[in-house]
Amino acid sequence: MLDIVGKRYWFFLISLIVIVPGLISLALFGLRFSIDFTSGTLWELSFQHQVMPGEVKTVLADNGLKDATVQTSGQNGILIRLPNLQAGSTLKTQVSKALTDKFGQFTELRFESVGPLVSSQTTTNSIYAVAAAAIGILAYISFAFRKVKRPVRYGVCAIIAMLHDGLLVLGVFSILGRVFGIEVDSLFVTALLTVIGFSVHDTIVVFDRIRENATKNVGGSYEDVVNHSLLQTMARSVTTSLTVIVTLSALFLFGGTTIHSFVLALLIGIVSGTYSSIFNASLLLVVWENGEVGNFFRRFRRRQAVVQGS
């Protein structure tokens, strides 16, 4: 029988290797926020031929918009991010004419303007949503597993796995924002909450099987019970995730550019959620049950005492 529990520290190491680069990027560079969080105007244009972002930026600067950020968007598309520019204003009309004179006719694909009050509310509500989800999940799992010894442990381990998935998605988007200029918008928060829900759902399925087997195999060790439960649920978890991944992959390849970041966040989160449910959350229960964290710190303190005594 495959010994997953016995190799738990290898799986923990894999998680660290995957998540640490993103955490470093988050600490150093943070996320690249869209106007949903920072306020301003997003203006997406499609020209009849390829246009260089640097040339567009020069036209904008000549018309008083020196702080604009310009990047390509699909074939012959240009995405402009700049301070508040009102629709129908004289300045917008002036800039549109200058762009037409320089590059020819274009099609306006998107024009979104968000004020500082709205962006502040979006940021605050996003934080509240994630915090409320975490508290609700902890309360629900603790109640659902109330007949099991120390049910709060199940809730805490599920939260840790959930944080693992959320931080991985945030870290990857921090790197993508730094390298490719990908921005985080309010739709990204929706994807993050969806990932949290999927991760916890998968974790609860595994935990429920552990609860059933712990009741049936009273004489067996906790490690054997968890390992047997993981083997029973692994095929189901992987199969379910693969069906979702195939669907999301099709959306990512053939869907519109406006949902690419949303779908990518879901893809990363669902792969991570499947991994963390099997190889993190359940194995953390074993580590906690065996008191391995406390034993590690006790050994560390003994070594420190020996070093100081010598």
C-alpha positions, 0 to 999 in steps of 0.5 A: 500500500502506498505510504503517503503519510510516511512521506509527509515532510517531502510533500510539505517541502514541495509546497514550500518550494512552490509557494516561497518564490511567490511570497518573496515576490509579494513581499518585494513587489506586491500585486499590480492592482487594476483601477478597481483598487487604485482608481483611474481610467482603463481605456482599451483600443483596437487599431487597424494595424499594429501600433507600438505602445511607446508611440501611443504614450508619446501622443498621450504625453503631448496631450497632457497625459504624461502619467499614462501606462500603455501596453499591448492587448491582443492583436492590434490592441492597446490598453491604456491606464491613466488618471481619471479621464471622463467619458465625453470630456473635451480632453478625451475628444482631443486625445481621440483625435490625436490618436486617429491623426497619428495611427488611423481609425480605431475601435473603442473596446472598453472605457472604465473609470473608477473613482477613489471612493469606489476603489477604497470600498472594493479593497475593504470589501475584498478583505472582509469577504476573505476574512468572513469566509475563513471564520465561517469555514472554521466554525462550520468544520468545527461544528460538523466534526463535533463528535470527533476528538478535538474537532477544532484541529480539523478546522484549523488544518482546513484553514491552513490548506486554504491559506496555502492555496490563496497565497500560491495564487497571490504569489503567482499573480505577483510574479506575473504582474512584475514580469508581464504586467498582469493586473489584479481586479475585482474579478480576481477576488471572485476567483480567489473566493471560488478557489477557497470554496473548492479547496475547503470542499475537497478537504472536507471530503477527505476529512469526512472519510478520515472520521468514518475510518477512525470510528471503524478502526478504533485499534489502528494507528491514526497514521494508518487511518489517515493513509487509508482514507487518502487512498480511498478518496484520492482517485475521486478528488483527482478525477473531479479536479481534472474535469474542472481543469479541462473545462477551464483550460478550454475557457482560457484558450478560447474565451475572451481576453477579459476573463483570462486572468480570472480563469488562470487564477481558477486553474492555479487555485484548483490544482493547488487545492487538490494537492493541498487537500490530499498532501497538506491538510490531512497530513497536518492532522497527523503531525498535530496528533503526533505532537511533532511540532512540539517535539521539534522545538523541544529538540531544538531547545536542547541542542541550543542548551548543549551548544551554550553549555559547551 
